[in-house]
């Protein structure tokens, strides 16, 4: 029986293991999370100076406010690492995705420069909390030890592909709909990511890797063979 189960799955050294029945859901979750985060970071943060100028600020003021907002990056990363073992990876990703969505909706309609800077700082902070929770903690923990590098690497590759496509999308949408259109696109990506993690993701907080490993992700372990 164990031999039959093992034979039904791709060998653990095969790339196809990521798309086996045991791992396909986790591969999808990891890919969607990193696509959303990369798209928002390269589609919003990289364009903040342009958005600010379009909202009436001078180039000099725009750069000053951009610097202030960018401080949310290290702040968010530190908060994310601190929260990872307290509220959990899945719960944290869902919660701060919702925070980013709400701040993203507010951002295009912030006319006062100081309020704009505060909303922007909060948005950047929330996004980098997601970066810390997803890149550093959640995505690698989705995959068993034997395919962890392969799984995390694939998800990161899919996310990085979006960084190639994102500038073209932003230019096209910004030309037709302005910053409102761009932020709406970013919010849409975050909504999809939130729903995918909420309904398909697992919680990995303070759990041994063996406890969260999917059943029969690849070759049957010696321990399982002994039990069988």
KELOZA-9200 format. One record per residue: x, y, z of N, C-alpha, C in turn. Coordinates in steps of 0.1 Angstrom, whole numbers, plus 5000, padded with zeros to 4 digits. Layout:
BEGIN
XYZXYZXYZ...
***
This chain:
BEGIN
500849885000500050005000500850135000501850145009502750265009503450284995503850164989504550174977503650234966502350194967501350234957501150384958501050434971500850584973502050664968503250614971504450684966504550684951504150574945504350564930503350654923502250684930501150774924501550914924502650954931503051094932504351114924504651234919505951254913507051234923508251194920509351184929509651324935510151324948510351444955511351544948512251484939513151564932512551624919511351594916510751644904510051774907510151864897509451994898507951974899507451864893506051844892505351824906506251794916505651774929504851894934505252014929504552134934503152144928502852064918501552064912500751934915501351854924500651734928499451774937498551674939497351694946497651754960498751704966499051734980499551884981500151934970500852064972500252174963499352144953498852244944498252364950497452334961496752444968497752544974498852484980499852574986500652644976500852584965501552654954500752774949499452754948498552854943498552974953498452934966498353034977499653114977500753054977502053124977502253214965501853164953502053244941501153364941499853344945498953454945499353564955499853524967500353614977501453704971502453634965503653714960503353794948502453744940501953824928501353954933500453944943499754064948500754154955501654104963502554194970503454264961504054184951504954244942504254354933503054324929502354414920502054544928501654534940501354654948502554734951503654664954504954744958505454814946505554744934506154804922505154894915503854864917502854944910502355064918502655074931502255184939503455264945504255194953505355264960506255324950506655254939507555314929506955434922505655444922504955554915504455674924504755664937504255764947504655904942505955934939506256074935505356124923505156034913504256074902502856104907502356024915500956044921500856174928501956204936501856324944501956444936502756444925502756564916501456574909500856464905499456474899498456534909498656514922497756564931498056704936498956774929499156914931500356954938501156864943502456894950503556924940504457004944505657034936506556914936507556904927508456794926509256784939509656904945510456904957509656854969508456904970507556854980507156704979507056664966506756524964507856434969509056474966510156394970510256384986509956504992509956505007508956415013507756425007506656335012506956185009507556164997507856024994508855965004509856045008510856005018510155965031509256055035508456035047507655905047506955885036506155765034507055635034508255645027509155535026509655485039509655565049510055525063509155415068507955405062507055295066507555165062508555155053509155025049509854955060510855015066511554945077510654935090509755035092508855015103507954895101507454885089506554775087507254635087508454635083509154505083509454465098509754555106510054525120508754475127507654555124506354515130505954375125506154345112505754215107506454105113507754115115508554015122508153995136507854105143507354095157506054025158505154055149503754005150503653865145504653815137504453685130504153575140504753575152504553465161503553505172502953615170501953655180500453645175500253705163498853685158498853585147499953535143499953425132500153485119500753395110501053435096499753465088498853365088497653375080496753485085496553495098495753605103496353735100497653745102498353875099498253915085498453825076498353855061496953905058495953835063494553875060494254015066494654035079494354155086495054275080496354265076497054385071496754405056496254295049495754315036494554405036493654375046492454465047492854605051493754625060494254755063494754825051495554755043496154815031495054855021494054765020492854795011492154925015491854935028491155055033491955185031493255175034494155295032494255325017494355215009494455234995493255304989492055274994490855344990490855484994491355515006491455655010492455745002493555674998494655754993494355844981493655804971493455894960492556014963491856004974490956114978491456204989492756184992493456265003493956394997493356504999493756634993494656715002494556705015495456775024496756705024497856775021499256715020499656635033499356685045499656615057498856485058497556495056496756375056497156275046497556325034498056235024499356165028500256235035501456175040501156065050500256095059499855995070499255875064498355895054497755775048498755695040499655765033500655705025501655625034502055685045502955615055502255495060501055505064500255385069500155275059499955315046499855215035501155145033502255225032503555165030503855065042503555115054503855025066503054895065501854905061500954785060501554685049501954745038502554665027503854595032504654665039505954595043505754505055504654515062504254415072503954285064503254305053502854185045504154125039505054205035506354155029507054065040507154115052507854045063507053915066505753915067504953795070505053695059504953745046504853655035506253605031507153695027508453655021509253575032509353635044510253575054509753455061508353455063507853355072506853255064505853305059504753225055505053135043505553195032505753115019506652995021507853015028508752895030508052785038507252825048506652735057505552655050505052695038503952625032504452485026505752475024506252355017507152265026507052135024507852045032509352065029510152015038511552045038512152005025511751885019512451835007512151914995511151994995510852084983510652234987511152264998510952405003511552504994512852484990513552584981512852584967512352474963511752474950510352544950509652514961508252574962508352724964509252774973509352914976509952984964510952914957511552974945510552994934509652894932508652904921507653024924507253024937506253134940506953274938508253284942508953414941509153444926509353344918509553364903508253414897507153354901505853404896505553544900505953574913505753714918506653814910507853774907508853864901508453884886507753784880507353804866506353924866505553944876504654054877505354184878506554184883507254314884507654364870507754264860508054304846506754364840505654304843504354344836503754464843503954484856503354594864503554734858504854774855504954914849504154944837504054844828503254864816501754874820501254804829499854814834499654954840500554994849500455114856500355234846501355234836501355344826500055354819499555234814498255234806497155284815496955234827495855274836495955414840497155454844497355594849497055694838497455664825497055744814495655764812494855654814493455664812492555704824493055664836492155684848492855754859494155784858494855854868495155764880495555834891495955754903494855674909493555724907492455644912492355504905492555504892492555374885493655284889494855334891495955254895495755194909495355284918495055234932493955134932492955154924491855054923492354914918493354914909493954794904494654724916495454804923496254754935495254694945494154764948493154714958492554584953492354574940491754444935492654324937493954354935494954244937494954204952494854304961494854274975493654204979492454234973491254164977491354014973491853994961491953854956492953774966494053844969495053774978494353744992493653844997492953825010492053705010491253694999490253584998490953444997492053444989492753314987493353275000494053365007494653325019493653285030492553355030491453335040490853195038490553155026489853035023490752915019491952935014492752825010494052815018494452925025495652915033495552845046496752795051496852725064497552825073497352795086498152865096499352785100500552855100501752785103502452835116501752925123502352985136502652875146503952875150504352795162504052645160504052595147503752455145504952395139505352275144506452195138506252175123507252175115507052165101506452025098506751925106506051795103504551805105504151885114502651895117501951965106502552055099501852125088502152065074503051965074503351905061502151835055501851855042500651785037500851635037499751555037499951415037500451365024501451285024502151225013502451335002503351435006503651534996504651484986505351374988506351324979506551184983507851144983508151004987507750985001507250865004506750835018507950825027507850895038509050895047509150755054510350735059510650605065509750575077509450685084508550675096507150625092506650685081505350645076505350495071506450465065506550325060506450225072507150265083507250185095505850165101505150285102503750285107502850195099502950205085502150125076502449985077
***
